[in-house]
Amino acid sequence: MEKRIWEPEMESMPMEKMREYQREKLLFLVRWAYEKSPFYRRKYDDAGTHPRHLKTLNDITKLPFIYKDDLRHSQERVPPYGEHCISPGEIVRTYWSTGTTGRPTYMGVSKREARYWDGVIARSLYASGLRKGDLFYHATQLSSFAGGFGFLTAAQLIGANIIPAGAGNTERHIHLIGTLKPNFIKILPSYANYMAEVALKQGIDLRHSAVKRLYLSAEPSPPPLKGQIEQKWDAVAFDSYGLSDVGQPQCYECEEHEGLHDIPDWNYTEIIDPESLEPIEEIGKEGILVYTNLVRRTMPIIRFWTNDVSSWVSFEPCRCGRTTARISPVYRRMDETIKVKGVNLWPSAVAAIIAEQSALSGQHQVIIETRDGRDFLKIVAEARESITEFGRLKELLAGKFQAGLFIKVDEIEIVPFGTLPQFEHKAKILLDRRNK
């Protein structure tokens, strides 16, 4: 009988036993960081805390948060890996963040950490249905991206045949998928949606391809978009969430599709109330994800404030057999909000409305300009290949935006399919061109 779980010792460990495992890992990690890293010693001294103050897992709240800018400044002071890097000589893999919110940060892992990380990725792929003998098609970046090379190694651990296609050149992807017939693909949600549209333009229906499972990564996949992807590919899509600085993935979706499974031996997960800065344990209440990697000692990451919004879905064992807690998929960031005309605008809210419209390809841009000394909000949306009448679609969108955004959209433009740029990594949706 085929097993459903790649690493049952960790994924199905009783919660009480896992909590003790986490406690031991955390206490060691904090002592290690304080003794070996000037970065953490200064952080903890400034906060008036010390490793001896930590006795339980709950005591982690005595430690300060670290932010993306903290890591950047650390690496500016001591390039390239930073003051928080304890053992640069042990690093065997170096990645860097995509830098969509600023200058990139570098991340290095030791041989021991890389091996553990590969196993964690294998768990997420296995939970999404990847099995020995499957053809694993990798359609995301293979260069600096932390979600690149490691996924190929992890797929090989499972016994899959890897196809490292990388990002870009959509026509080539369509040809390779038709020729090599992979049944499992790792891809960005927006790119999966776009590729299906390009294929239709060529007279190719990807619903008839061999692909039966899509592992979505690197950017949000809200339910309307995920549903469109599944319909256009006639395949099951699996969500995931991860951060380069912590070591992605941080959680993954199983075949029950009831939230994203935490990886408690890999990272200690907190959901923090952004107002009180206290941990949230209530099911369904949104807060900010904060992560501590419990394995990485070469470059410790302790209480990393992600700015990503999520909530707890369940602390009960899943029907898949995993005992790990589950969180809701991540669709937005706390720092994503932008002030327009004195009102908070969430680009993710625009994306959700766009994704609900079957006549649109999903590609869009939110453009903010200064006109006559005032904010001017324009939204450009791309139609599907088969759509030629844009007037009614504009009227429909105007009503949807008015009801869902609580802000007047000054101009809506519908453009033919293929007009808007397709990015090889995270899509650049928001263009703020206002006079500063």
Secondary structure, DSSP 8 states (H G I E B T S, - for coil): ---S-S-HHHHT--HHHHHHHHHHHHHHHHHHHHHH-HHHHHHHHHTT--GGG--SGGGGGGS--B-HHHHHHHHHHSTTT-TT-S-GGGEEEEEE---TTSS--EEEEEHHHHHHHHHHHHHHHHHTT--TT-EEEE-S--SS-TTSHHHHHHHHHHT-EEEE--S--HHHHHHHHHHH--SEEEE-HHHHHHHHHHHHHTT--GGGSS--EEEE-SS---HHHHHHHHHHHTSEEE-EE--TTT-S-SEEE-TT-SSEEE-TTTEEEEEE-TTT--B--SBT--EEEEEEESS--SS---SEEEEEEE-EEESS--TTS--S-EE-----BGGG-EEETTEEE-HHHHHHHHHT-TTEEEEEEEEEEEETTEEEEEEEEEE-TT----HHHHHHHHHHHHHHHSS--SEEEEE-TT-S---SSS---EEE----
